[in-house]
Amino acid sequence: MIRAVLPLLALTLIAEKESYGYQLTERLSTLGLEVTTGLVYPLLSRLERDGLVSTRMVASTNGPPRKYFALTTAGESARAAAKEQWHLVSTAVRDATDKEHSRDD
């Protein structure tokens, strides 16, 4: 389930604040999602390849330069579409589970 919603979460967090991979993993963790960099970095590569994020390299005082990701116009459009889809799916799940719960009463 996390894999399905991870692109929306990543695009949303990057829209809020330009981020590098490990930082994004940490931000997802603060939302209660335990995702690994092994899941996040391939996603970021895919988002970059698809033109949904742009990148820039920034020197780091603690090692190699960091690749920061920022949302592109196409990324904002994709985020809006994914958000709309998520609302449809989450509403359907909520409605179905509420009906199931009321049948149990």
Secondary structure, 3 states (H helix, E strand, C coil): CHHHHHHHHHHHHHHHCCEEHHHHHHHHHHCCCCCCHHHHHHHHHHHHHCCCEEEEEEEECCEEEEEEEEECHHHHHHHHHHHHHHHHHHHHHHHHHHHHHHHHC
